Amino acid sequence: MAIANREPITQKELSKKLFIDKTTTAKAITKLEAEDYVRREADSADHRYHLLYLTDSGREVVPKIQEALARVKDKTRKGITDEVYGLLLNLLDTVLHNLTDEEEM
């Protein structure tokens, strides 16, 4: 979904957005590319980077992924008010920021 939401995106940007190391991202992209969901193109502005795009097959599965994510979200929100859920997301965002803040490491 991260590629669909920010296409084109570099592998480096994708790694950063998903908090995944570059090696893991590269392996996942290679697999998605082999399955014809993603294609890589050299960035014309900077050939050191590859831009990632969804293929037609990749675009076809986006609605299915969105539906699956919506079901998971609905299940995890069961019995939680919008206010409490918003607070939870804010707290988790703060925790994530604290864990990824490079200045303090």
The 8 nearest C-alpha neighbors of each residue, nearest first, counted from 0:
[[1, 3, 2, 4, 61, 64, 65, 5],
 [0, 2, 4, 3, 5, 13, 16, 17],
 [1, 3, 5, 6, 0, 4, 8, 52],
 [4, 2, 0, 1, 6, 5, 53, 61],
 [3, 5, 1, 2, 0, 6, 7, 8],
 [6, 4, 2, 3, 7, 8, 1, 0],
 [7, 5, 8, 2, 3, 52, 4, 51],
 [6, 8, 51, 52, 50, 5, 9, 2],
 [7, 9, 6, 51, 50, 5, 12, 2],
 [10, 8, 50, 12, 11, 49, 51, 13],
 [9, 11, 13, 12, 14, 49, 8, 50],
 [10, 12, 14, 9, 13, 15, 21, 48],
 [13, 11, 15, 9, 14, 10, 16, 8],
 [14, 12, 10, 16, 15, 11, 17, 9],
 [15, 13, 19, 11, 17, 12, 16, 18],
 [14, 16, 18, 12, 13, 17, 11, 19],
 [15, 17, 13, 14, 18, 12, 1, 19],
 [16, 18, 14, 19, 15, 13, 1, 12],
 [19, 17, 15, 16, 14, 20, 99, 13],
 [20, 18, 14, 17, 24, 21, 15, 23],
 [19, 21, 23, 22, 14, 24, 18, 15],
 [20, 22, 24, 23, 14, 25, 19, 11],
 [23, 21, 25, 24, 20, 26, 19, 27],
 [24, 22, 26, 25, 21, 20, 27, 19],
 [23, 25, 21, 27, 22, 26, 14, 28],
 [24, 26, 28, 22, 23, 27, 21, 29],
 [27, 25, 29, 23, 24, 28, 22, 30],
 [26, 28, 24, 30, 29, 25, 31, 23],
 [29, 27, 31, 25, 30, 26, 32, 24],
 [30, 28, 32, 26, 27, 31, 25, 33],
 [29, 31, 33, 27, 32, 28, 34, 26],
 [32, 30, 28, 34, 36, 33, 29, 37],
 [31, 33, 37, 35, 29, 30, 34, 38],
 [34, 32, 30, 35, 31, 29, 36, 37],
 [33, 35, 31, 32, 36, 30, 37, 29],
 [36, 34, 32, 33, 37, 31, 56, 54],
 [37, 35, 57, 54, 31, 56, 34, 32],
 [38, 36, 53, 32, 54, 31, 52, 35],
 [37, 39, 52, 32, 51, 53, 54, 40],
 [40, 38, 51, 50, 49, 52, 37, 41],
 [39, 41, 50, 49, 42, 51, 38, 52],
 [40, 42, 49, 46, 43, 48, 50, 39],
 [41, 43, 46, 45, 49, 44, 48, 50],
 [42, 44, 45, 46, 41, 40, 48, 49],
 [45, 43, 42, 46, 41, 48, 47, 49],
 [46, 44, 42, 47, 43, 48, 41, 49],
 [45, 47, 42, 48, 41, 43, 44, 49],
 [46, 48, 45, 49, 42, 41, 44, 43],
 [49, 47, 46, 42, 45, 41, 9, 50],
 [48, 50, 41, 40, 42, 9, 39, 51],
 [49, 51, 9, 40, 8, 39, 7, 42],
 [50, 52, 39, 8, 7, 38, 9, 49],
 [53, 51, 38, 7, 37, 6, 54, 39],
 [52, 54, 37, 57, 36, 58, 38, 55],
 [53, 55, 57, 37, 36, 56, 58, 38],
 [54, 56, 58, 57, 59, 53, 36, 35],
 [57, 55, 59, 54, 36, 58, 35, 60],
 [56, 58, 36, 54, 53, 55, 59, 60],
 [57, 59, 55, 61, 56, 60, 53, 54],
 [58, 60, 56, 57, 61, 55, 62, 63],
 [59, 61, 63, 58, 57, 62, 64, 56],
 [60, 62, 64, 58, 63, 59, 65, 57],
 [63, 61, 65, 64, 60, 66, 59, 58],
 [64, 62, 66, 60, 65, 61, 67, 59],
 [63, 65, 67, 61, 66, 62, 68, 60],
 [66, 64, 62, 68, 63, 67, 69, 61],
 [67, 65, 69, 63, 64, 68, 62, 70],
 [66, 68, 64, 70, 69, 65, 63, 71],
 [67, 69, 65, 71, 70, 66, 72, 64],
 [68, 70, 72, 66, 67, 71, 73, 65],
 [71, 69, 73, 67, 68, 72, 74, 66],
 [72, 70, 74, 68, 69, 73, 75, 67],
 [71, 73, 69, 75, 74, 70, 68, 76],
 [74, 72, 70, 76, 71, 75, 69, 77],
 [73, 75, 71, 77, 72, 76, 70, 69],
 [74, 76, 72, 73, 77, 71, 79, 78],
 [77, 75, 73, 79, 74, 72, 78, 84],
 [76, 78, 74, 79, 75, 73, 80, 72],
 [77, 79, 76, 80, 75, 74, 81, 84],
 [80, 78, 76, 77, 84, 83, 81, 82],
 [79, 81, 83, 82, 84, 78, 76, 77],
 [80, 82, 84, 83, 85, 79, 76, 86],
 [83, 81, 85, 80, 84, 86, 79, 87],
 [84, 82, 86, 80, 85, 81, 87, 79],
 [83, 85, 87, 81, 86, 82, 80, 79],
 [86, 84, 88, 82, 87, 83, 81, 89],
 [87, 85, 83, 89, 84, 88, 90, 82],
 [86, 88, 84, 90, 85, 89, 91, 83],
 [87, 89, 91, 85, 90, 86, 92, 84],
 [90, 88, 92, 86, 87, 91, 85, 93],
 [89, 91, 93, 87, 92, 88, 86, 94],
 [90, 92, 94, 88, 93, 89, 95, 87],
 [91, 93, 89, 95, 90, 94, 88, 96],
 [92, 94, 96, 90, 91, 95, 97, 89],
 [95, 93, 91, 97, 96, 92, 98, 90],
 [94, 96, 92, 98, 97, 93, 91, 99],
 [95, 97, 93, 99, 94, 98, 100, 92],
 [98, 96, 94, 100, 95, 99, 93, 103],
 [99, 97, 95, 96, 100, 94, 101, 93],
 [98, 100, 96, 97, 101, 95, 18, 104],
 [99, 101, 97, 102, 96, 98, 103, 104],
 [102, 100, 104, 103, 99, 98, 97, 96],
 [103, 101, 100, 104, 99, 97, 98, 96],
 [102, 104, 101, 100, 97, 99, 98, 96],
 [103, 101, 102, 100, 99, 98, 97, 96]]
